[in-house]
Amino acid sequence: MNKKKDFKFDKLAENYDEGFEGRFSERFYDLITENVTIEKDMNVLDMGCGTGTVLRRLADKYSFFGHGIDAEEKMLEQARRKCPDMQIFCCSCDSVPFDDGSFDIVIACMAYHHFPDKDSFSKECSRLLRSGGRLYIADPRLPLPVRKALNTALEIHRINGRVYTADEMAENFSQYGFEKVYDNHEAYAQLVCLEKK
């Protein structure tokens, strides 16, 4: 069977923030910065951190130990410039170089729908978060007909990606010890907050 194709962002990295993708993502960034609360000296991991915008915005509000991972090195070059005091690594979301229970908060902004192996990502989040830690996922919120058409098209063209509702995301994570705390949305963006029990 042919392997599914991934979206690649390295060619967009240098102008990502100013381009369409960065402008489109603003609503997701806002949902995170308006809804995530970070206590002093917490350990925070942004999985699929891209150019580091979420970490930078949160660091402008809170004092914490920031960490980011992404699979695309060119995006991470931008993230390291924005967040020079943070640990930024190039790796996949299902094999992260941190110890069990290392984090108080894990964030995935505009990344979850891209992850090829949702189960492995869920397991890794469960491993990385301490008990009571929170996972925040900001991802597209689409009407049912649009979501079905998009998911079908991605499957037909064998492209990694699938868009979920907040309840579907919560269900995906429930078998890994997570419980939904709340979900919030604004137009085409949604934020799901899950807590590790």
Secondary structure, DSSP 8 states (H G I E B T S, - for coil): ----B----GGGGGGTTTSHHHHHHHHHHHHHHHH----TTEEEEEET-TTSHHHHHHHTT--EEEEEEES-HHHHHHHHHH-TTSEEEE--TTS-SS-TT-EEEEEEES-GGG-S-HHHHHHHHHHHEEEEEEEEEEEE---HHHHHHHHHHHHHTTBS-----HHHHHHHHHTTTEEEEEEEEETTEEEEEEEE-
